[in-house]
Amino acid sequence: MKRTISALILGLSCCSAYAAVSVSDCVIREPAPGSDKTGLYFTVTYQPDAQTDSLRLPAPEALYGATVNALTSYTELHTMTHVDGVMAMQRIPQIPLKPEQSVELKPGGNHVMLFNLKKRPIAGEIYPVELWLAFAPEVKCDAMVKTSAELQQAGSH
């Protein structure tokens, strides 16, 4: 019984250290009419503290994907590449997160693709998102659906 309680306390204290990952500017692009896929964009920041550093994690923190259960059960991390003057999407396994730095997932760059949409998200709606990370549990955000025009306008500021 003492071992179980000790393990539980250790597990709880361990998990509280991972609040070092935060997410902001969470947005889903309103898909084109008739399309069953779209993009998810956000900024993720990894700011380890003394407690996180003391854990001596076996590898840096990394983003592996995201869940948007209200819209789909199938997502992939993608990056945009330029080959012979043509932009192409390519699936990637992860996005490393460096300490004290923010990583922006945005149109034309790294992003999360949402496939096989259960319904068409409409500009102004909000959907809960949970990130898949190497060590941090339950990093969440609420994604606002925006049109392509709204995304372009926001990107030009």
Biotite code that builds the C-alpha atoms (Angstrom):
import biotite.structure as struc

atoms = struc.array([
    struc.Atom([0.000, 0.000, 0.000], chain_id="A", res_id=1, res_name="MET", atom_name="CA", element="C"),
    struc.Atom([2.833, 2.384, 0.869], chain_id="A", res_id=2, res_name="LYS", atom_name="CA", element="C"),
    struc.Atom([4.469, 1.709, -2.518], chain_id="A", res_id=3, res_name="ARG", atom_name="CA", element="C"),
    struc.Atom([1.215, 2.443, -4.327], chain_id="A", res_id=4, res_name="THR", atom_name="CA", element="C"),
    struc.Atom([0.776, 5.742, -2.494], chain_id="A", res_id=5, res_name="ILE", atom_name="CA", element="C"),
    struc.Atom([4.433, 6.668, -3.061], chain_id="A", res_id=6, res_name="SER", atom_name="CA", element="C"),
    struc.Atom([4.133, 5.889, -6.776], chain_id="A", res_id=7, res_name="ALA", atom_name="CA", element="C"),
    struc.Atom([0.948, 7.933, -7.014], chain_id="A", res_id=8, res_name="LEU", atom_name="CA", element="C"),
    struc.Atom([2.545, 10.934, -5.272], chain_id="A", res_id=9, res_name="ILE", atom_name="CA", element="C"),
    struc.Atom([5.634, 10.655, -7.480], chain_id="A", res_id=10, res_name="LEU", atom_name="CA", element="C"),
    struc.Atom([3.450, 10.461, -10.585], chain_id="A", res_id=11, res_name="GLY", atom_name="CA", element="C"),
    struc.Atom([1.401, 13.499, -9.583], chain_id="A", res_id=12, res_name="LEU", atom_name="CA", element="C"),
    struc.Atom([4.435, 15.586, -8.711], chain_id="A", res_id=13, res_name="SER", atom_name="CA", element="C"),
    struc.Atom([6.055, 14.531, -11.981], chain_id="A", res_id=14, res_name="CYS", atom_name="CA", element="C"),
    struc.Atom([3.089, 15.612, -14.089], chain_id="A", res_id=15, res_name="CYS", atom_name="CA", element="C"),
    struc.Atom([2.834, 19.070, -12.557], chain_id="A", res_id=16, res_name="SER", atom_name="CA", element="C"),
    struc.Atom([6.293, 19.864, -13.909], chain_id="A", res_id=17, res_name="ALA", atom_name="CA", element="C"),
    struc.Atom([5.056, 19.696, -17.483], chain_id="A", res_id=18, res_name="TYR", atom_name="CA", element="C"),
    struc.Atom([3.042, 22.886, -17.297], chain_id="A", res_id=19, res_name="ALA", atom_name="CA", element="C"),
    struc.Atom([6.174, 24.196, -19.043], chain_id="A", res_id=20, res_name="ALA", atom_name="CA", element="C"),
    struc.Atom([4.420, 23.756, -22.420], chain_id="A", res_id=21, res_name="VAL", atom_name="CA", element="C"),
    struc.Atom([1.849, 26.347, -23.429], chain_id="A", res_id=22, res_name="SER", atom_name="CA", element="C"),
    struc.Atom([-0.193, 26.925, -26.564], chain_id="A", res_id=23, res_name="VAL", atom_name="CA", element="C"),
    struc.Atom([-1.710, 30.113, -27.978], chain_id="A", res_id=24, res_name="SER", atom_name="CA", element="C"),
    struc.Atom([-3.308, 31.508, -31.148], chain_id="A", res_id=25, res_name="ASP", atom_name="CA", element="C"),
    struc.Atom([-5.145, 28.225, -31.809], chain_id="A", res_id=26, res_name="CYS", atom_name="CA", element="C"),
    struc.Atom([-7.018, 28.453, -35.142], chain_id="A", res_id=27, res_name="VAL", atom_name="CA", element="C"),
    struc.Atom([-8.750, 26.078, -37.563], chain_id="A", res_id=28, res_name="ILE", atom_name="CA", element="C"),
    struc.Atom([-9.119, 27.142, -41.189], chain_id="A", res_id=29, res_name="ARG", atom_name="CA", element="C"),
    struc.Atom([-12.691, 27.008, -42.469], chain_id="A", res_id=30, res_name="GLU", atom_name="CA", element="C"),
    struc.Atom([-12.486, 24.350, -45.209], chain_id="A", res_id=31, res_name="PRO", atom_name="CA", element="C"),
    struc.Atom([-13.375, 25.011, -48.813], chain_id="A", res_id=32, res_name="ALA", atom_name="CA", element="C"),
    struc.Atom([-16.938, 24.022, -49.723], chain_id="A", res_id=33, res_name="PRO", atom_name="CA", element="C"),
    struc.Atom([-17.111, 20.272, -50.358], chain_id="A", res_id=34, res_name="GLY", atom_name="CA", element="C"),
    struc.Atom([-13.733, 19.572, -48.730], chain_id="A", res_id=35, res_name="SER", atom_name="CA", element="C"),
    struc.Atom([-13.424, 17.076, -45.878], chain_id="A", res_id=36, res_name="ASP", atom_name="CA", element="C"),
    struc.Atom([-10.032, 18.323, -44.679], chain_id="A", res_id=37, res_name="LYS", atom_name="CA", element="C"),
    struc.Atom([-8.515, 21.500, -43.271], chain_id="A", res_id=38, res_name="THR", atom_name="CA", element="C"),
    struc.Atom([-5.590, 22.876, -41.259], chain_id="A", res_id=39, res_name="GLY", atom_name="CA", element="C"),
    struc.Atom([-5.015, 23.574, -37.577], chain_id="A", res_id=40, res_name="LEU", atom_name="CA", element="C"),
    struc.Atom([-2.519, 26.266, -36.592], chain_id="A", res_id=41, res_name="TYR", atom_name="CA", element="C"),
    struc.Atom([-1.150, 27.495, -33.256], chain_id="A", res_id=42, res_name="PHE", atom_name="CA", element="C"),
    struc.Atom([1.950, 28.627, -31.413], chain_id="A", res_id=43, res_name="THR", atom_name="CA", element="C"),
    struc.Atom([3.484, 26.244, -28.885], chain_id="A", res_id=44, res_name="VAL", atom_name="CA", element="C"),
    struc.Atom([6.113, 27.321, -26.365], chain_id="A", res_id=45, res_name="THR", atom_name="CA", element="C"),
    struc.Atom([8.343, 25.128, -24.234], chain_id="A", res_id=46, res_name="TYR", atom_name="CA", element="C"),
    struc.Atom([9.659, 26.888, -21.116], chain_id="A", res_id=47, res_name="GLN", atom_name="CA", element="C"),
    struc.Atom([11.250, 24.345, -18.811], chain_id="A", res_id=48, res_name="PRO", atom_name="CA", element="C"),
    struc.Atom([11.727, 25.377, -15.222], chain_id="A", res_id=49, res_name="ASP", atom_name="CA", element="C"),
    struc.Atom([13.950, 24.048, -12.438], chain_id="A", res_id=50, res_name="ALA", atom_name="CA", element="C"),
    struc.Atom([11.507, 21.227, -11.682], chain_id="A", res_id=51, res_name="GLN", atom_name="CA", element="C"),
    struc.Atom([11.346, 20.161, -15.347], chain_id="A", res_id=52, res_name="THR", atom_name="CA", element="C"),
    struc.Atom([15.135, 20.365, -15.691], chain_id="A", res_id=53, res_name="ASP", atom_name="CA", element="C"),
    struc.Atom([15.604, 18.208, -12.577], chain_id="A", res_id=54, res_name="SER", atom_name="CA", element="C"),
    struc.Atom([13.711, 15.360, -14.268], chain_id="A", res_id=55, res_name="LEU", atom_name="CA", element="C"),
    struc.Atom([16.524, 14.948, -16.822], chain_id="A", res_id=56, res_name="ARG", atom_name="CA", element="C"),
    struc.Atom([14.133, 13.961, -19.558], chain_id="A", res_id=57, res_name="LEU", atom_name="CA", element="C"),
    struc.Atom([15.621, 11.425, -22.005], chain_id="A", res_id=58, res_name="PRO", atom_name="CA", element="C"),
    struc.Atom([15.009, 13.677, -25.036], chain_id="A", res_id=59, res_name="ALA", atom_name="CA", element="C"),
    struc.Atom([13.797, 17.194, -25.784], chain_id="A", res_id=60, res_name="PRO", atom_name="CA", element="C"),
    struc.Atom([10.073, 17.881, -25.724], chain_id="A", res_id=61, res_name="GLU", atom_name="CA", element="C"),
    struc.Atom([8.368, 17.351, -29.084], chain_id="A", res_id=62, res_name="ALA", atom_name="CA", element="C"),
    struc.Atom([4.960, 17.823, -30.682], chain_id="A", res_id=63, res_name="LEU", atom_name="CA", element="C"),
    struc.Atom([3.549, 14.671, -32.294], chain_id="A", res_id=64, res_name="TYR", atom_name="CA", element="C"),
    struc.Atom([0.093, 15.882, -33.330], chain_id="A", res_id=65, res_name="GLY", atom_name="CA", element="C"),
    struc.Atom([-3.264, 16.999, -32.004], chain_id="A", res_id=66, res_name="ALA", atom_name="CA", element="C"),
    struc.Atom([-6.766, 15.730, -31.362], chain_id="A", res_id=67, res_name="THR", atom_name="CA", element="C"),
    struc.Atom([-9.939, 17.585, -32.359], chain_id="A", res_id=68, res_name="VAL", atom_name="CA", element="C"),
    struc.Atom([-12.479, 14.929, -31.417], chain_id="A", res_id=69, res_name="ASN", atom_name="CA", element="C"),
    struc.Atom([-15.520, 17.069, -32.262], chain_id="A", res_id=70, res_name="ALA", atom_name="CA", element="C"),
    struc.Atom([-14.363, 17.251, -35.900], chain_id="A", res_id=71, res_name="LEU", atom_name="CA", element="C"),
    struc.Atom([-12.230, 14.201, -36.699], chain_id="A", res_id=72, res_name="THR", atom_name="CA", element="C"),
    struc.Atom([-10.352, 11.195, -35.386], chain_id="A", res_id=73, res_name="SER", atom_name="CA", element="C"),
    struc.Atom([-7.643, 11.458, -38.064], chain_id="A", res_id=74, res_name="TYR", atom_name="CA", element="C"),
    struc.Atom([-4.910, 14.108, -37.968], chain_id="A", res_id=75, res_name="THR", atom_name="CA", element="C"),
    struc.Atom([-1.332, 14.354, -39.239], chain_id="A", res_id=76, res_name="GLU", atom_name="CA", element="C"),
    struc.Atom([1.575, 16.752, -38.758], chain_id="A", res_id=77, res_name="LEU", atom_name="CA", element="C"),
    struc.Atom([2.609, 18.294, -42.077], chain_id="A", res_id=78, res_name="HIS", atom_name="CA", element="C"),
    struc.Atom([5.189, 20.694, -43.421], chain_id="A", res_id=79, res_name="THR", atom_name="CA", element="C"),
    struc.Atom([5.224, 22.601, -46.685], chain_id="A", res_id=80, res_name="MET", atom_name="CA", element="C"),
    struc.Atom([8.185, 22.079, -49.000], chain_id="A", res_id=81, res_name="THR", atom_name="CA", element="C"),
    struc.Atom([9.228, 23.898, -52.168], chain_id="A", res_id=82, res_name="HIS", atom_name="CA", element="C"),
    struc.Atom([10.500, 21.536, -54.863], chain_id="A", res_id=83, res_name="VAL", atom_name="CA", element="C"),
    struc.Atom([11.293, 22.926, -58.328], chain_id="A", res_id=84, res_name="ASP", atom_name="CA", element="C"),
    struc.Atom([9.134, 25.976, -57.627], chain_id="A", res_id=85, res_name="GLY", atom_name="CA", element="C"),
    struc.Atom([6.132, 23.896, -56.539], chain_id="A", res_id=86, res_name="VAL", atom_name="CA", element="C"),
    struc.Atom([4.781, 23.854, -52.988], chain_id="A", res_id=87, res_name="MET", atom_name="CA", element="C"),
    struc.Atom([3.924, 20.403, -51.649], chain_id="A", res_id=88, res_name="ALA", atom_name="CA", element="C"),
    struc.Atom([2.731, 19.074, -48.311], chain_id="A", res_id=89, res_name="MET", atom_name="CA", element="C"),
    struc.Atom([4.740, 16.363, -46.633], chain_id="A", res_id=90, res_name="GLN", atom_name="CA", element="C"),
    struc.Atom([3.843, 14.373, -43.522], chain_id="A", res_id=91, res_name="ARG", atom_name="CA", element="C"),
    struc.Atom([6.360, 14.661, -40.681], chain_id="A", res_id=92, res_name="ILE", atom_name="CA", element="C"),
    struc.Atom([6.635, 12.504, -37.536], chain_id="A", res_id=93, res_name="PRO", atom_name="CA", element="C"),
    struc.Atom([7.245, 15.282, -35.016], chain_id="A", res_id=94, res_name="GLN", atom_name="CA", element="C"),
    struc.Atom([8.221, 18.891, -34.409], chain_id="A", res_id=95, res_name="ILE", atom_name="CA", element="C"),
    struc.Atom([11.019, 19.280, -31.825], chain_id="A", res_id=96, res_name="PRO", atom_name="CA", element="C"),
    struc.Atom([10.429, 21.973, -29.197], chain_id="A", res_id=97, res_name="LEU", atom_name="CA", element="C"),
    struc.Atom([13.504, 23.821, -28.004], chain_id="A", res_id=98, res_name="LYS", atom_name="CA", element="C"),
    struc.Atom([13.629, 25.305, -24.514], chain_id="A", res_id=99, res_name="PRO", atom_name="CA", element="C"),
    struc.Atom([12.732, 28.996, -24.258], chain_id="A", res_id=100, res_name="GLU", atom_name="CA", element="C"),
    struc.Atom([11.514, 29.126, -27.867], chain_id="A", res_id=101, res_name="GLN", atom_name="CA", element="C"),
    struc.Atom([8.111, 29.284, -29.521], chain_id="A", res_id=102, res_name="SER", atom_name="CA", element="C"),
    struc.Atom([7.226, 27.267, -32.601], chain_id="A", res_id=103, res_name="VAL", atom_name="CA", element="C"),
    struc.Atom([4.532, 28.684, -34.857], chain_id="A", res_id=104, res_name="GLU", atom_name="CA", element="C"),
    struc.Atom([2.402, 26.284, -36.872], chain_id="A", res_id=105, res_name="LEU", atom_name="CA", element="C"),
    struc.Atom([0.941, 28.369, -39.713], chain_id="A", res_id=106, res_name="LYS", atom_name="CA", element="C"),
    struc.Atom([-0.375, 28.271, -43.268], chain_id="A", res_id=107, res_name="PRO", atom_name="CA", element="C"),
    struc.Atom([2.490, 27.628, -45.696], chain_id="A", res_id=108, res_name="GLY", atom_name="CA", element="C"),
    struc.Atom([4.632, 26.070, -42.948], chain_id="A", res_id=109, res_name="GLY", atom_name="CA", element="C"),
    struc.Atom([4.295, 23.371, -40.331], chain_id="A", res_id=110, res_name="ASN", atom_name="CA", element="C"),
    struc.Atom([0.674, 22.618, -39.424], chain_id="A", res_id=111, res_name="HIS", atom_name="CA", element="C"),
    struc.Atom([-1.739, 19.899, -38.324], chain_id="A", res_id=112, res_name="VAL", atom_name="CA", element="C"),
    struc.Atom([-4.002, 18.509, -41.039], chain_id="A", res_id=113, res_name="MET", atom_name="CA", element="C"),
    struc.Atom([-7.501, 17.421, -40.052], chain_id="A", res_id=114, res_name="LEU", atom_name="CA", element="C"),
    struc.Atom([-8.873, 14.709, -42.378], chain_id="A", res_id=115, res_name="PHE", atom_name="CA", element="C"),
    struc.Atom([-12.273, 13.041, -42.845], chain_id="A", res_id=116, res_name="ASN", atom_name="CA", element="C"),
    struc.Atom([-14.179, 15.838, -41.121], chain_id="A", res_id=117, res_name="LEU", atom_name="CA", element="C"),
    struc.Atom([-17.368, 14.701, -39.378], chain_id="A", res_id=118, res_name="LYS", atom_name="CA", element="C"),
    struc.Atom([-18.880, 18.103, -40.118], chain_id="A", res_id=119, res_name="LYS", atom_name="CA", element="C"),
    struc.Atom([-17.827, 21.356, -41.778], chain_id="A", res_id=120, res_name="ARG", atom_name="CA", element="C"),
    struc.Atom([-16.480, 23.844, -39.218], chain_id="A", res_id=121, res_name="PRO", atom_name="CA", element="C"),
    struc.Atom([-17.855, 27.360, -39.805], chain_id="A", res_id=122, res_name="ILE", atom_name="CA", element="C"),
    struc.Atom([-16.022, 30.648, -39.111], chain_id="A", res_id=123, res_name="ALA", atom_name="CA", element="C"),
    struc.Atom([-16.711, 31.805, -35.562], chain_id="A", res_id=124, res_name="GLY", atom_name="CA", element="C"),
    struc.Atom([-17.147, 28.324, -34.086], chain_id="A", res_id=125, res_name="GLU", atom_name="CA", element="C"),
    struc.Atom([-14.775, 27.103, -31.372], chain_id="A", res_id=126, res_name="ILE", atom_name="CA", element="C"),
    struc.Atom([-13.483, 23.539, -30.960], chain_id="A", res_id=127, res_name="TYR", atom_name="CA", element="C"),
    struc.Atom([-11.402, 22.011, -28.131], chain_id="A", res_id=128, res_name="PRO", atom_name="CA", element="C"),
    struc.Atom([-7.945, 20.774, -29.151], chain_id="A", res_id=129, res_name="VAL", atom_name="CA", element="C"),
    struc.Atom([-5.512, 18.574, -27.227], chain_id="A", res_id=130, res_name="GLU", atom_name="CA", element="C"),
    struc.Atom([-1.852, 18.409, -28.248], chain_id="A", res_id=131, res_name="LEU", atom_name="CA", element="C"),
    struc.Atom([0.151, 15.174, -28.355], chain_id="A", res_id=132, res_name="TRP", atom_name="CA", element="C"),
    struc.Atom([3.537, 15.826, -26.752], chain_id="A", res_id=133, res_name="LEU", atom_name="CA", element="C"),
    struc.Atom([6.422, 13.600, -25.707], chain_id="A", res_id=134, res_name="ALA", atom_name="CA", element="C"),
    struc.Atom([6.193, 14.363, -21.975], chain_id="A", res_id=135, res_name="PHE", atom_name="CA", element="C"),
    struc.Atom([3.597, 17.054, -21.262], chain_id="A", res_id=136, res_name="ALA", atom_name="CA", element="C"),
    struc.Atom([0.141, 15.681, -20.508], chain_id="A", res_id=137, res_name="PRO", atom_name="CA", element="C"),
    struc.Atom([-3.091, 17.413, -21.474], chain_id="A", res_id=138, res_name="GLU", atom_name="CA", element="C"),
    struc.Atom([-1.923, 20.601, -23.144], chain_id="A", res_id=139, res_name="VAL", atom_name="CA", element="C"),
    struc.Atom([-5.145, 22.057, -24.531], chain_id="A", res_id=140, res_name="LYS", atom_name="CA", element="C"),
    struc.Atom([-6.510, 25.067, -26.363], chain_id="A", res_id=141, res_name="CYS", atom_name="CA", element="C"),
    struc.Atom([-9.782, 26.233, -27.880], chain_id="A", res_id=142, res_name="ASP", atom_name="CA", element="C"),
    struc.Atom([-9.441, 26.712, -31.637], chain_id="A", res_id=143, res_name="ALA", atom_name="CA", element="C"),
    struc.Atom([-11.441, 29.472, -33.311], chain_id="A", res_id=144, res_name="MET", atom_name="CA", element="C"),
    struc.Atom([-12.496, 28.702, -36.876], chain_id="A", res_id=145, res_name="VAL", atom_name="CA", element="C"),
    struc.Atom([-11.432, 31.451, -39.301], chain_id="A", res_id=146, res_name="LYS", atom_name="CA", element="C"),
    struc.Atom([-11.751, 31.951, -43.037], chain_id="A", res_id=147, res_name="THR", atom_name="CA", element="C"),
    struc.Atom([-8.719, 31.937, -45.333], chain_id="A", res_id=148, res_name="SER", atom_name="CA", element="C"),
    struc.Atom([-9.112, 35.708, -45.721], chain_id="A", res_id=149, res_name="ALA", atom_name="CA", element="C"),
    struc.Atom([-9.063, 36.184, -41.941], chain_id="A", res_id=150, res_name="GLU", atom_name="CA", element="C"),
    struc.Atom([-5.909, 34.046, -41.687], chain_id="A", res_id=151, res_name="LEU", atom_name="CA", element="C"),
    struc.Atom([-4.173, 36.038, -44.420], chain_id="A", res_id=152, res_name="GLN", atom_name="CA", element="C"),
    struc.Atom([-5.126, 39.305, -42.746], chain_id="A", res_id=153, res_name="GLN", atom_name="CA", element="C"),
    struc.Atom([-3.822, 38.104, -39.369], chain_id="A", res_id=154, res_name="ALA", atom_name="CA", element="C"),
    struc.Atom([-0.568, 36.921, -40.974], chain_id="A", res_id=155, res_name="GLY", atom_name="CA", element="C"),
    struc.Atom([0.130, 40.298, -42.566], chain_id="A", res_id=156, res_name="SER", atom_name="CA", element="C"),
    struc.Atom([0.285, 42.148, -39.247], chain_id="A", res_id=157, res_name="HIS", atom_name="CA", element="C"),
])
